[in-house]
Amino acid sequence: MVHSNIRTLAAAGVLVVSVSAIAMGGRPAGDAEAANQRIAPVARVELAAPAAAAGGARSGEQIYKAICGACHDAGVANAPKLGDKAAWGPRIALGLDGLMKSAIAGKNAMPPRGGSDANDTELARTIVYMANKSGASFKEPAAK
């Protein structure tokens, strides 16, 4: 009887010591790598440099479809619709340099650079694309 009580007390003492060790910052034995995998985030966000940093590789059509078309396809806020020769005529008369100046600064409801991150070469390509679809015959600028 005495031996069984000693064993019970000894086992209880081990349990108390283990719980105390955990409560005081000790670690239970186990696989740390498996624990890290279980608590790892389910997703990760990585930020990349914008495509414009690639040296002006985007075409005017790509930028138009990604950004400009949102307003110029439907004529939002009086934006001249792509292909509307009457609306584009006075704008085309300004020439590519005049259109570039307007696009860089922004015009009416259009923000500077049309709200894009296009560099000057890409912006000029986009203007050439839009103007040529609307009656102009501008030449696309070469990459700088």
WOVENRA-V382573 format. One record per residue. PSI is psi in degrees with one decimal (none if undefined). OMEGA is omega in whole degrees, -180 to 180 (999 if undefined). Layout:
# WOVENRA-V382573
psi=PSI omega=OMEGA
psi=PSI omega=OMEGA
This chain:
# WOVENRA-V382573
psi=-42.8 omega=179
psi=-41.2 omega=180
psi=-39.5 omega=-178
psi=-36.6 omega=177
psi=-36.8 omega=179
psi=-42.4 omega=179
psi=-42.0 omega=180
psi=-45.5 omega=179
psi=-37.4 omega=179
psi=-43.4 omega=179
psi=-42.3 omega=178
psi=-37.4 omega=178
psi=-39.8 omega=178
psi=-42.0 omega=179
psi=-43.7 omega=179
psi=-41.7 omega=179
psi=-42.4 omega=-180
psi=-45.0 omega=179
psi=-40.9 omega=179
psi=-40.5 omega=-179
psi=-41.8 omega=179
psi=-44.8 omega=-178
psi=-26.7 omega=-178
psi=15.0 omega=174
psi=1.6 omega=177
psi=163.7 omega=-179
psi=137.1 omega=172
psi=154.5 omega=179
psi=143.4 omega=178
psi=178.7 omega=-179
psi=107.3 omega=-177
psi=-38.2 omega=-179
psi=-42.1 omega=179
psi=-39.4 omega=178
psi=-41.3 omega=178
psi=-38.2 omega=178
psi=-37.0 omega=-180
psi=-30.2 omega=-177
psi=6.7 omega=-180
psi=149.7 omega=177
psi=151.8 omega=-180
psi=-14.9 omega=180
psi=163.2 omega=178
psi=140.8 omega=179
psi=130.3 omega=176
psi=131.6 omega=179
psi=133.2 omega=179
psi=158.6 omega=177
psi=146.0 omega=179
psi=155.6 omega=-178
psi=-26.9 omega=-180
psi=-25.1 omega=-180
psi=-9.5 omega=-179
psi=16.6 omega=175
psi=25.9 omega=177
psi=41.5 omega=-175
psi=-14.9 omega=-176
psi=145.3 omega=178
psi=164.1 omega=176
psi=-38.9 omega=179
psi=-40.8 omega=179
psi=-46.0 omega=-179
psi=-40.9 omega=178
psi=-49.8 omega=-178
psi=-34.9 omega=-178
psi=-31.4 omega=-171
psi=-59.0 omega=-170
psi=-36.0 omega=-177
psi=-24.5 omega=180
psi=-34.9 omega=179
psi=-41.2 omega=-173
psi=-16.4 omega=175
psi=-38.5 omega=-176
psi=-7.2 omega=-178
psi=31.5 omega=-179
psi=134.5 omega=178
psi=38.4 omega=179
psi=22.9 omega=174
psi=135.1 omega=179
psi=129.2 omega=-178
psi=143.5 omega=177
psi=127.5 omega=179
psi=-7.9 omega=180
psi=94.7 omega=-175
psi=-35.2 omega=180
psi=-42.4 omega=-180
psi=-34.4 omega=-177
psi=-20.4 omega=-177
psi=-56.0 omega=180
psi=-30.3 omega=179
psi=-42.9 omega=179
psi=-33.4 omega=180
psi=-22.9 omega=177
psi=-18.0 omega=-177
psi=170.3 omega=-178
psi=-40.5 omega=-180
psi=-42.6 omega=179
psi=-41.1 omega=178
psi=-38.2 omega=177
psi=-44.3 omega=-180
psi=-44.9 omega=179
psi=-43.5 omega=-177
psi=-39.2 omega=180
psi=-43.3 omega=-178
psi=-27.8 omega=-173
psi=151.8 omega=-178
psi=130.5 omega=-179
psi=-121.2 omega=-177
psi=-10.3 omega=-178
psi=125.6 omega=179
psi=166.1 omega=176
psi=138.0 omega=-179
psi=24.8 omega=179
psi=17.1 omega=-179
psi=10.4 omega=-178
psi=174.1 omega=174
psi=20.9 omega=-177
psi=139.3 omega=173
psi=179.2 omega=-175
psi=-40.7 omega=-180
psi=-45.9 omega=180
psi=-39.6 omega=179
psi=-42.9 omega=178
psi=-40.9 omega=177
psi=-39.8 omega=-179
psi=-42.6 omega=178
psi=-42.9 omega=178
psi=-44.4 omega=179
psi=-49.9 omega=-177
psi=-45.5 omega=-178
psi=-42.4 omega=-180
psi=-32.3 omega=175
psi=-12.9 omega=-176
psi=19.2 omega=173
psi=-8.5 omega=180
psi=172.9 omega=174
psi=49.9 omega=179
psi=152.7 omega=175
psi=137.1 omega=-179
psi=134.4 omega=-179
psi=150.3 omega=176
psi=156.3 omega=177
psi=142.8 omega=-180
psi=none omega=999
